[in-house]
Amino acid sequence: MENETTVSTIKLMNQDFVQLDRFDGSNFTRWQDKLKFLLTALKIFYILNPDLQPLPVPTDKDSEEVKAARKKREEDELIYRGHILNALSDRLYDLYTNMKSAKEIWNALHYKYKAGEEVNNLRAVKIELPEPFQVDAIIAKLPPSWKGYRKRILQKSKDYSLEEIQKHLRIEEESRSRDKTIEEFNTGKTNAIYKSTNPRGNN
């Protein structure tokens, strides 16, 4: 039987006003606000609540109520993650699809794009920040999964310009996306070889 979230999703996606542009790296706050509205309307934005308590480990003694709550949370998490990924450009989808948690994807996007947007907003009101400060702010806002990259950048003695650091980030994104594609190809190839050499039914 369909749960409340699934029914809400079907009803909402049938409405003409649901037109969410795919995020390509620009106008992050606008895109984020629209997505928040959609996820709130679907009654699943609670997934990002930092005070949300984790579900207890499943046991044979779980009541039907606990089982139902766990199932709903898992389905809401899956729907939430799907909506975020579907609202990304193909390039960003490929980059973030390996993240299993909706919260991880949301936070990674926020860390990366919010800092650059805040710098642009300050520029718009004629508040000029020293370029090294802007570069440091962007590096500091990189998501946890970029920890190794951030460490390498900070260890270099060179002072990067804003244009240079943005170029480096684009190259790193493309490299990560390419590595992920190669890894998936190799994994699929390995699985195919294993299946061909270990057909089911052999003793």
N, CA and C of each residue as an Amber inpcrd file, in Angstrom:
protein
   609
   0.8490000  -1.2020000   0.0000000   0.0000000   0.0000000   0.0000000
   0.8790000   1.2440000   0.0000000   0.5010000   2.2600000  -0.7910000
   1.3090000   3.4580000  -0.8940000   1.2180000   4.2630000   0.3930000
   2.3620000   4.7870000   0.8540000   2.3180000   5.5990000   2.0520000
   1.9450000   7.0390000   1.7080000   1.8110000   7.8630000   2.7320000
   1.3510000   9.2420000   2.5530000   2.2960000  10.0420000   1.6750000
   3.6070000   9.8280000   1.8470000   4.5860000  10.5710000   1.0610000
   4.4850000  10.2280000  -0.4160000   4.3320000   8.9410000  -0.7210000
   4.2210000   8.5220000  -2.1180000   2.9960000   9.1370000  -2.7700000
   1.8710000   9.1180000  -2.0700000   0.6400000   9.7060000  -2.6000000
   0.8160000  11.2050000  -2.8040000   1.4480000  11.8830000  -1.8320000
   1.6830000  13.3220000  -1.9420000   2.5690000  13.6330000  -3.1390000
   3.5750000  12.7890000  -3.3580000   4.4800000  12.9930000  -4.4840000
   3.7280000  12.9190000  -5.8020000   2.9040000  11.9010000  -5.9530000
   2.1500000  11.7250000  -7.1960000   1.2250000  12.9120000  -7.4330000
   0.5170000  13.3360000  -6.3870000  -0.3980000  14.4640000  -6.5270000
   0.3500000  15.7460000  -6.8820000   1.4690000  15.9910000  -6.1900000
   2.2000000  17.2340000  -6.3890000   2.8510000  17.2840000  -7.7600000
   3.4260000  16.1700000  -8.2000000   4.1090000  16.1550000  -9.4860000
   3.1250000  16.2770000 -10.6430000   1.8360000  16.0720000 -10.3820000
   0.8260000  16.2500000 -11.4170000   0.3580000  17.7000000 -11.5270000
   0.8220000  18.5450000 -10.6170000   0.4310000  19.9460000 -10.6470000
   1.3090000  20.7240000 -11.6240000   0.7060000  21.6900000 -12.3070000
   1.4280000  22.4570000 -13.3260000   2.5080000  23.3520000 -12.7250000
   2.3540000  23.7470000 -11.4350000   3.2950000  24.7090000 -10.8760000
   4.6380000  24.0900000 -10.4970000   4.7390000  22.7790000 -10.5430000
   5.9970000  22.1390000 -10.1710000   6.9600000  22.2110000 -11.3560000
   7.7040000  23.2870000 -11.4410000   8.6820000  23.4840000 -12.4990000
  10.0060000  23.8560000 -11.8420000  10.8400000  22.8940000 -11.5830000
  12.0970000  23.1280000 -10.8860000  13.2540000  23.0360000 -11.8740000
  13.9450000  24.1700000 -12.0790000  15.0870000  24.1730000 -12.9850000
  16.1940000  23.2970000 -12.4200000  16.9190000  22.6410000 -13.2970000
  18.0240000  21.7860000 -12.8640000  19.2270000  22.6620000 -12.5240000
  19.7780000  22.4260000 -11.3580000  20.8920000  23.2440000 -10.8720000
  22.1650000  22.9210000 -11.6340000  22.8080000  23.9820000 -12.1780000
  24.0280000  23.7970000 -12.9590000  25.2340000  24.5030000 -12.3500000
  25.0670000  24.9970000 -11.1130000  26.1700000  25.6820000 -10.4530000
  25.9220000  27.1610000 -10.2410000  24.8450000  27.6910000 -10.8060000
  24.5400000  29.1150000 -10.6560000  23.2040000  29.2960000  -9.9360000
  23.0520000  30.4680000  -9.2950000  21.8110000  30.7950000  -8.5680000
  21.4480000  29.7060000  -7.5490000  22.4250000  29.3680000  -6.7130000
  22.2300000  28.2600000  -5.7790000  21.1010000  28.5170000  -4.7880000
  21.0720000  29.7090000  -4.1800000  20.0640000  29.9900000  -3.1550000
  18.6560000  29.9150000  -3.7230000  18.4590000  30.4410000  -4.9200000
  17.1420000  30.3810000  -5.5550000  16.7190000  28.9240000  -5.7740000
  17.6490000  28.1310000  -6.3050000  17.3620000  26.7150000  -6.5450000
  17.0890000  25.9920000  -5.2300000  17.8880000  26.2920000  -4.2110000
  17.7370000  25.6390000  -2.9110000  16.3870000  25.9700000  -2.2780000
  15.9750000  27.2330000  -2.3850000  14.6910000  27.6390000  -1.8070000
  13.5210000  26.9380000  -2.5000000  13.6030000  26.8210000  -3.8320000
  12.5310000  26.1410000  -4.5730000  12.4630000  24.6620000  -4.1950000
  13.6380000  24.0620000  -4.0320000  13.6660000  22.6480000  -3.6650000
  13.1480000  22.4490000  -2.2440000  13.4820000  23.3830000  -1.3480000
  12.9630000  23.3150000   0.0240000  11.4370000  23.3440000   0.0180000
  10.8720000  24.2280000  -0.8130000   9.4140000  24.3300000  -0.8930000
   8.8080000  23.0110000  -1.3620000   9.4080000  22.4360000  -2.4020000
   8.9020000  21.1740000  -2.9340000   8.9620000  20.0670000  -1.8830000
  10.1050000  19.9450000  -1.2130000  10.2890000  18.8740000  -0.2380000
   9.4280000  19.0820000   1.0070000   9.1740000  20.3500000   1.3510000
   8.2740000  20.6440000   2.4690000   6.8430000  20.2730000   2.1030000
   6.4450000  20.5850000   0.8640000   5.1040000  20.2300000   0.4000000
   4.9110000  18.7180000   0.3910000   5.9980000  17.9970000   0.1340000
   5.9490000  16.5320000   0.1350000   6.0500000  15.9440000   1.5450000
   6.2590000  16.8300000   2.5320000   6.3530000  16.4300000   3.9420000
   7.5500000  15.5150000   4.2090000   8.6580000  15.7810000   3.5070000
   9.8640000  14.9790000   3.7460000  11.0850000  15.8430000   4.0640000
  10.8940000  17.1760000   4.1810000  12.0420000  18.0290000   4.4780000
  12.5880000  17.7490000   5.8760000  11.7950000  17.1030000   6.7160000
  12.2320000  16.7700000   8.0770000  13.4790000  15.8850000   8.0770000
  13.7460000  15.2240000   6.9650000  14.9110000  14.3400000   6.8710000
  16.2030000  15.0970000   7.1790000  16.2270000  16.4120000   6.8920000
  17.4350000  17.2130000   7.1340000  17.5050000  17.7820000   8.5450000
  16.4960000  17.5560000   9.3510000  16.4840000  18.0950000  10.7080000
  17.6680000  17.5320000  11.5010000  18.5820000  18.4050000  11.9720000
  19.7500000  17.8990000  12.7100000  19.3830000  17.1950000  14.0090000
  18.1820000  17.4670000  14.5240000  17.7410000  16.8340000  15.7680000
  16.9860000  15.5300000  15.5240000  16.8790000  15.1280000  14.2580000
  16.1570000  13.8960000  13.9380000  16.9010000  12.6940000  14.5140000
  16.2240000  11.9470000  15.3580000  16.8560000  10.8080000  16.0160000
  16.9450000   9.6120000  15.0610000  18.0780000   8.9220000  15.0580000
  18.1930000   7.7370000  14.2010000  17.2430000   6.6450000  14.6660000
  16.7870000   5.8520000  13.7330000  15.9010000   4.7500000  14.0900000
  16.6880000   3.6630000  14.8100000  16.0730000   2.9900000  15.7590000
  16.7750000   1.9130000  16.4660000  17.1040000   0.7610000  15.5280000
  18.1150000  -0.0040000  15.9040000  18.5090000  -1.1720000  15.1100000
  17.3570000  -2.1760000  15.0970000  17.0130000  -2.7130000  13.9210000
  15.8920000  -3.6660000  13.8450000  16.1350000  -4.9010000  14.7110000
  15.0800000  -5.3550000  15.3620000  15.1420000  -6.5910000  16.1500000
  13.8860000  -7.4120000  15.8700000  13.9260000  -8.6620000  16.2670000
  12.7710000  -9.5410000  16.0720000  11.5890000  -9.1260000  16.9470000
  11.8730000  -8.3030000  17.9590000  10.8210000  -7.9080000  18.8910000
  10.1640000  -6.5770000  18.5130000  10.5400000  -6.0110000  17.3690000
   9.9700000  -4.7300000  16.9510000   8.4550000  -4.8330000  16.7820000
   7.7680000  -3.8160000  17.2620000   6.3170000  -3.7610000  17.0800000
   6.0020000  -3.3590000  15.6390000   4.7630000  -3.5540000  15.2380000
   4.3400000  -3.1650000  13.8920000   4.4730000  -1.6570000  13.7090000
   4.2760000  -0.9160000  14.7800000   4.4040000   0.5410000  14.7190000
   5.8440000   0.9470000  14.4070000   6.7990000   0.3110000  15.0660000
   8.2140000   0.6050000  14.8260000   8.6070000   0.2090000  13.4060000
   8.1290000  -0.9380000  12.9560000   8.4340000  -1.3940000  11.5980000
   7.8860000  -0.4170000  10.5610000   6.6730000   0.0680000  10.8010000
   6.0530000   1.0170000   9.8720000   6.8180000   2.3380000   9.8500000
   7.2610000   2.7880000  11.0410000   8.0160000   4.0390000  11.1270000
   9.3490000   3.9210000  10.3950000  10.0080000   2.7740000  10.5520000
  11.2870000   2.5540000   9.8710000  11.0910000   2.5360000   8.3530000
  10.0520000   1.8500000   7.9060000   9.7840000   1.7650000   6.4690000
   9.5050000   3.1390000   5.8780000   8.7120000   3.9450000   6.6000000
   8.3960000   5.2850000   6.1060000   9.6390000   6.1540000   6.0420000
  10.4810000   6.0880000   7.0810000  11.7160000   6.8900000   7.0880000
  12.6090000   6.5010000   5.9170000  12.7620000   5.2170000   5.6730000
  13.6130000   4.7530000   4.5770000  13.0650000   5.1970000   3.2240000
  11.7460000   5.1280000   3.0650000  11.1300000   5.5550000   1.8090000
  11.2560000   7.0660000   1.6250000  11.0580000   7.8270000   2.7060000
  11.1900000   9.2830000   2.6310000  12.6170000   9.6790000   2.2770000
  13.5860000   9.0000000   2.8640000  14.9980000   9.2580000   2.5650000
  15.2830000   8.9910000   1.0900000  14.7580000   7.9010000   0.5750000
  14.9740000   7.5410000  -0.8240000  14.3380000   8.5690000  -1.7640000
  13.1050000   8.9780000  -1.4520000  12.4150000   9.9710000  -2.2790000
  13.1430000  11.3090000  -2.2200000  13.5830000  11.6990000  -1.0290000
  14.3110000  12.9600000  -0.8390000  15.5730000  12.9650000  -1.6940000
  16.3520000  11.9020000  -1.5960000  17.5990000  11.8010000  -2.3650000
  17.3160000  11.8550000  -3.8680000  16.2690000  11.1640000  -4.2940000
  15.9230000  11.1470000  -5.7060000  15.5540000  12.5190000  -6.2310000
  14.8020000  13.2870000  -5.4410000  14.4090000  14.6290000  -5.8730000
  15.6250000  15.5520000  -5.9960000  16.5590000  15.4520000  -5.0640000
  17.7580000  16.2880000  -5.1480000  18.5490000  15.9550000  -6.4080000
  18.8040000  14.6830000  -6.6330000  19.5960000  14.2740000  -7.7980000
  18.8970000  14.6330000  -9.1040000  17.5870000  14.4660000  -9.1640000
  16.8460000  14.7810000 -10.3850000  16.8110000  16.2740000 -10.6780000
  17.0970000  17.0880000  -9.6530000  17.1020000  18.5400000  -9.8370000
  18.5010000  19.0710000 -10.1410000  19.4510000  18.1740000 -10.4210000
  20.8190000  18.5700000 -10.7640000  21.0610000  18.4110000 -12.2570000
  21.9930000  19.1980000 -12.7810000  22.4160000  19.0190000 -14.1690000
  23.0920000  17.6570000 -14.3000000  23.2410000  17.1820000 -15.5250000
  23.8620000  15.8670000 -15.7330000  25.2640000  15.8120000 -15.1320000
  26.0130000  16.9030000 -15.2710000  27.3890000  16.9340000 -14.7550000
  27.4030000  16.7900000 -13.2410000  26.5420000  17.5350000 -12.5630000
  26.5050000  17.4670000 -11.1010000  25.8700000  16.1650000 -10.6230000
  24.9150000  15.6540000 -11.3790000  24.3160000  14.3560000 -11.0330000
  25.3960000  13.2790000 -10.9930000  26.2300000  13.2360000 -12.0240000
  27.2930000  12.2280000 -12.0750000  28.2680000  12.3910000 -10.9150000
  28.4550000  13.6330000 -10.4750000  29.4200000  13.9040000  -9.4110000
  28.8970000  13.4970000  -8.0330000  27.6030000  13.6700000  -7.8060000
  27.0520000  13.4670000  -6.4640000  26.2450000  12.1810000  -6.2930000
  26.0210000  11.4580000  -7.3750000  25.1520000  10.2820000  -7.2790000
  25.7550000   9.1510000  -6.4490000  27.0890000   9.1800000  -6.2480000
  27.7170000   8.1270000  -5.4440000  27.4870000   8.3370000  -3.9450000
  26.9900000   9.4980000  -3.5600000  26.6810000   9.7490000  -2.1510000
  25.3600000   9.0720000  -1.8080000  25.3490000   8.2690000  -0.7750000
  24.1840000   7.4510000  -0.4480000  23.1230000   8.1900000   0.3540000
  23.5330000   9.2280000   1.0800000  22.6070000   9.9200000   1.9740000
  22.1250000  11.2340000   1.3650000  20.8270000  11.5060000   1.4910000
  20.2710000  12.7740000   1.0190000  20.9040000  13.9450000   1.7670000
  21.1160000  13.7690000   3.0580000  21.7220000  14.8300000   3.8620000
  23.1520000  15.1120000   3.4110000  23.8890000  14.0760000   3.0630000
  25.2660000  14.2470000   2.6000000  25.3020000  15.0490000   1.3030000
  24.3980000  14.7430000   0.3680000  24.3460000  15.4700000  -0.9020000
  23.9800000  16.9280000  -0.6570000  22.9470000  17.1510000   0.1470000
  22.4710000  18.5060000   0.4270000  23.5750000  19.3510000   1.0660000
  24.2550000  18.7990000   2.0640000  25.3110000  19.5410000   2.7500000
  26.5010000  19.8080000   1.8400000  26.8530000  18.8350000   0.9970000
  27.9780000  19.0100000   0.0780000  27.6990000  20.1480000  -0.8940000
  26.4910000  20.2070000  -1.4270000  26.1170000  21.2910000  -2.3420000
  26.1370000  22.6300000  -1.6160000  25.6160000  22.6360000  -0.3930000
  25.5740000  23.8820000   0.3830000  26.9830000  24.3960000   0.6740000
  27.8620000  23.5150000   1.1430000  29.2240000  23.9200000   1.4710000
  29.9350000  24.4990000   0.2550000  29.7350000  23.8570000  -0.8890000
  30.4970000  24.2390000  -2.0690000  30.0010000  25.5250000  -2.7170000
  28.6880000  25.6580000  -2.8750000  28.1630000  26.7530000  -3.6960000
  27.7090000  27.9690000  -2.9020000  27.4320000  27.7980000  -1.6230000
  26.9550000  28.9270000  -0.8310000  28.0460000  29.9780000  -0.6380000
  29.2820000  29.5370000  -0.4130000  30.3770000  30.4820000  -0.1660000
  30.6100000  31.3820000  -1.3740000  30.6800000  30.7730000  -2.5630000
  30.8960000  31.5620000  -3.7730000  29.7730000  32.5450000  -4.0150000
  28.5470000  32.1410000  -3.7090000  27.3980000  33.0240000  -3.9070000
  27.4360000  34.1930000  -2.9340000  27.8500000  33.9330000  -1.7010000
  27.9370000  35.0090000  -0.7090000  28.9630000  36.0560000  -1.1270000
  30.0700000  35.6080000  -1.7180000  31.0820000  36.5420000  -2.2170000
  30.4870000  37.4070000  -3.3190000  29.7470000  36.7880000  -4.2280000
  29.1230000  37.5400000  -5.3230000  28.1070000  38.5460000  -4.8020000
  27.3770000  38.1840000  -3.7500000  26.3990000  39.1040000  -3.1650000
  27.0870000  40.3180000  -2.5530000  28.2220000  40.0960000  -1.9060000
  28.9710000  41.2160000  -1.3360000  29.4850000  42.1380000  -2.4310000
  29.9010000  41.5540000  -3.5240000  30.3560000  42.3660000  -4.6540000
  29.2190000  43.2200000  -5.2100000  28.0250000  42.6300000  -5.2320000
  26.8750000  43.3290000  -5.8060000  26.5350000  44.5930000  -5.0220000
  26.8170000  44.5910000  -3.7140000  26.5460000  45.7820000  -2.9020000
  27.8290000  46.5850000  -2.6710000  28.7960000  46.3550000  -3.5630000
  30.0410000  47.1440000  -3.5740000  30.9160000  46.9140000  -2.3490000
  30.7900000  45.7470000  -1.7260000  31.6890000  45.4100000  -0.6220000
  32.7720000  44.5010000  -1.1810000  33.9480000  45.0420000  -1.3530000
  35.0370000  44.2780000  -1.9490000  35.8620000  43.5860000  -0.8640000
  36.0030000  42.2970000  -0.9930000  36.8370000  41.5340000  -0.0700000
  38.1760000  41.2460000  -0.7270000  39.2480000  41.2210000   0.0570000
  40.5490000  40.8460000  -0.5190000  40.4470000  39.4810000  -1.1820000
  41.0680000  39.3390000  -2.3400000  40.9460000  38.0870000  -3.0850000
  41.4330000  36.8760000  -2.2890000  42.5560000  36.9650000  -1.5540000
  42.9820000  35.8040000  -0.7440000  41.9120000  35.3720000   0.2640000
  41.1770000  36.3430000   0.8030000  40.1020000  36.0210000   1.7490000
  38.9900000  35.2470000   1.0480000  38.6510000  35.6710000  -0.1680000
  37.6130000  34.9860000  -0.9400000  38.0290000  33.5490000  -1.2540000
  39.2960000  33.3830000  -1.6500000  39.8100000  32.0510000  -1.9700000
  39.7640000  31.1560000  -0.7350000  40.2140000  31.6830000   0.4060000
  40.2050000  30.9050000   1.6510000  38.7820000  30.5060000   2.0430000
  37.8180000  31.4100000   1.8170000  36.4300000  31.1200000   2.1670000
  35.8800000  29.9790000   1.3230000  36.2090000  29.9840000   0.0380000
  35.7410000  28.9240000  -0.8620000  36.3500000  27.5850000  -0.4640000
  37.6530000  27.5810000  -0.1690000  38.3310000  26.3430000   0.2290000
  37.7560000  25.8100000   1.5410000  37.4970000  26.7130000   2.4840000
  36.9770000  26.3050000   3.7950000  35.5780000  25.7110000   3.6990000
  34.8290000  26.1000000   2.6820000  33.4480000  25.6380000   2.5320000
  33.3260000  24.3410000   1.7300000  34.4440000  23.7870000   1.2890000
  34.3810000  22.5400000   0.5260000  33.8140000  21.4200000   1.4070000
  33.0510000  20.4930000   0.8290000  32.4220000  19.4210000   1.6160000
  33.4490000  18.4740000   2.2160000  33.0680000  17.7070000   3.2280000
  33.9930000  16.7710000   3.8800000  34.6490000  15.7890000   2.9210000
  33.9370000  15.4020000   1.8590000  34.4990000  14.4380000   0.9080000
  35.6860000  15.0130000   0.1340000  35.8630000  16.3350000   0.2110000
  36.9860000  17.0010000  -0.4630000  38.1280000  17.2890000   0.5170000
  38.1210000  16.6300000   1.6450000  39.1200000  16.9080000   2.6860000
  40.5430000  16.7510000   2.1640000  40.8070000  15.6750000   1.4240000
  42.1480000  15.4490000   0.8900000  42.5660000  16.5320000  -0.0750000
  41.6440000  16.9470000  -0.9360000  41.9420000  18.0080000  -1.9050000
  42.2230000  19.3220000  -1.1790000  41.3890000  19.6420000  -0.1840000
  41.5780000  20.8800000   0.5690000  42.9450000  20.8950000   1.2530000
  43.3430000  19.7440000   1.7920000  44.6370000  19.6550000   2.4710000
  45.7850000  19.8840000   1.4950000  45.6680000  19.3150000   0.2820000
  46.7230000  19.4970000  -0.7260000  46.8490000  20.9620000  -1.1310000
  45.7060000  21.6220000  -1.3040000  45.7200000  23.0300000  -1.7050000
  46.3610000  23.8960000  -0.6240000  45.9930000  23.6360000   0.6290000
  46.5050000  24.4540000   1.7310000  47.9960000  24.2350000   1.9670000
  48.5000000  23.0510000   1.5970000  49.9190000  22.7520000   1.8010000
  50.8080000  23.4340000   0.7670000  50.2210000  23.8430000  -0.3500000
  51.0060000  24.5110000  -1.3870000  51.2700000  25.9530000  -0.9810000
  52.4540000  26.4020000  -1.2790000  52.8400000  27.7550000  -0.8810000
  52.2570000  28.8180000  -1.8040000  51.7930000  28.4080000  -2.9850000
  51.2940000  29.3720000  -3.9580000  49.9890000  30.0020000  -3.4900000
  49.8560000  31.3050000  -3.7230000  48.6060000  32.0050000  -3.4540000
  47.7680000  32.0080000  -4.7270000  46.6400000  31.3300000  -4.6860000
  45.7890000  31.2240000  -5.8700000  44.8900000  32.4520000  -6.0020000
  44.6820000  32.8630000  -7.2350000  43.6970000  33.9050000  -7.4940000
  42.3180000  33.2640000  -7.4920000  41.2830000  34.0880000  -7.4470000
  39.9170000  33.5780000  -7.4520000  39.6420000  32.7930000  -8.7320000
  40.1190000  33.3080000  -9.8440000  39.9190000  32.6270000 -11.1290000
  40.6430000  31.2850000 -11.1510000  41.8520000  31.2530000 -10.5840000
  42.6330000  30.0110000 -10.5750000  41.9760000  28.9380000  -9.7040000
  41.4910000  29.3150000  -8.5290000  40.8980000  28.3120000  -7.6400000
  39.6030000  27.7720000  -8.2300000  38.8360000  28.6300000  -8.9120000
  37.6120000  28.1640000  -9.5650000  37.9400000  27.2010000 -10.6970000
  39.0200000  27.4870000 -11.4180000  39.4600000  26.5910000 -12.4910000
  39.9050000  25.2500000 -11.9160000  40.6650000  25.2910000 -10.8150000
  41.1230000  24.0570000 -10.1640000  39.9440000  23.2130000  -9.6850000
  38.9210000  23.8690000  -9.1440000  37.7490000  23.1430000  -8.6530000
  36.9980000  22.4710000  -9.7980000  36.8920000  23.1550000 -10.9290000
  36.2260000  22.5550000 -12.0910000  36.9910000  21.3310000 -12.5790000
  38.3260000  21.4520000 -12.6270000  39.1630000  20.3310000 -13.0650000
  39.0200000  19.1530000 -12.1030000  39.0070000  19.4480000 -10.8020000
  38.8720000  18.3930000  -9.7960000  37.5200000  17.7000000  -9.9210000
  36.4670000  18.4880000 -10.1530000  35.1320000  17.9090000 -10.3360000
  35.1050000  16.9620000 -11.5280000  35.6730000  17.4240000 -12.6490000
  35.6900000  16.6020000 -13.8620000  36.5030000  15.3340000 -13.6420000
  37.6210000  15.4640000 -12.9160000  38.4700000  14.3100000 -12.6390000
  37.7370000  13.2860000 -11.7750000  37.0250000  13.7640000 -10.7510000
  36.2800000  12.8600000  -9.8750000  35.1620000  12.1560000 -10.6400000
  34.4870000  12.9080000 -11.5040000  33.4130000  12.3160000 -12.3010000
  33.9650000  11.2600000 -13.2500000  35.1240000  11.5520000 -13.8660000
  35.7520000  10.6070000 -14.7950000  36.2130000   9.3560000 -14.0550000
  36.8280000   9.5370000 -12.8830000  37.2970000   8.3920000 -12.0890000
  36.1280000   7.5070000 -11.6750000  35.0020000   8.1450000 -11.3380000
  33.8230000   7.3840000 -10.9320000  33.3040000   6.5380000 -12.0940000
  33.2950000   7.1290000 -13.3030000  32.8250000   6.3950000 -14.4810000
  33.7170000   5.1940000 -14.7620000  35.0390000   5.4050000 -14.6670000
  35.9930000   4.3190000 -14.9020000  35.8240000   3.2220000 -13.8540000
  35.6420000   3.6280000 -12.5950000  35.4710000   2.6560000 -11.5050000
  34.2220000   1.8120000 -11.7250000  33.1220000   2.4630000 -12.1400000
  31.8820000   1.7280000 -12.3860000  32.0440000   0.7650000 -13.5520000
  32.7880000   1.2050000 -14.5960000  33.0250000   0.3440000 -15.7520000
  33.8320000  -0.8800000 -15.3430000  34.9010000  -0.6530000 -14.5690000
  35.7570000  -1.7630000 -14.1410000  35.0080000  -2.7230000 -13.2230000
  34.1540000  -2.1590000 -12.3410000  33.3640000  -3.0080000 -11.4490000
  32.4030000  -3.8820000 -12.2410000  31.7430000  -3.2660000 -13.2330000
  30.8250000  -4.0260000 -14.0750000  31.5360000  -5.0970000 -14.8710000
  32.7460000  -4.7580000 -15.3540000  33.5310000  -5.7210000 -16.1230000
  33.9560000  -6.8910000 -15.2430000  34.3840000  -6.5810000 -14.0160000
  34.8000000  -7.6300000 -13.0810000  33.6360000  -8.5510000 -12.7510000
  32.4620000  -7.9610000 -12.5120000  31.2780000  -8.7710000 -12.2030000
  30.8940000  -9.6690000 -13.3720000  31.0280000  -9.1290000 -14.5940000
  30.6830000  -9.9170000 -15.7800000  31.6250000 -11.1050000 -15.9300000
  32.9180000 -10.8640000 -15.6760000  33.9050000 -11.9470000 -15.7660000
  33.6330000 -13.0010000 -14.7050000  33.3030000 -12.5420000 -13.4870000
  33.0260000 -13.4770000 -12.3910000  31.8240000 -14.3550000 -12.7240000
  30.7750000 -13.7270000 -13.2570000  29.5690000 -14.4870000 -13.5890000
  29.8240000 -15.4970000 -14.7040000  30.6940000 -15.1070000 -15.6720000
  30.9600000 -16.0150000 -16.7910000  31.8100000 -17.2060000 -16.3650000
  32.6520000 -17.0020000 -15.3480000  33.5220000 -18.0870000 -14.8810000
  32.9260000 -18.8570000 -13.7140000  31.8450000 -18.3030000 -13.1390000
  31.1780000 -18.9760000 -12.0210000  29.6750000 -19.0220000 -12.2710000
  29.2500000 -19.7450000 -13.3050000  27.8170000 -19.8120000 -13.5990000
  27.0550000 -20.4700000 -12.4630000  25.8500000 -20.0020000 -12.2610000
  25.0210000 -20.5680000 -11.1900000  24.7000000 -22.0260000 -11.4970000
  24.6760000 -22.7790000 -10.4360000  24.3190000 -24.1850000 -10.6070000
  25.5070000 -25.1120000 -10.5680000  26.7430000 -24.5170000 -10.6790000
  27.9320000 -25.3670000 -10.5980000  28.1580000 -25.7890000  -9.1590000
  28.5850000 -27.0050000  -8.9630000  28.8770000 -27.4900000  -7.6170000
  30.3370000 -27.2120000  -7.2850000
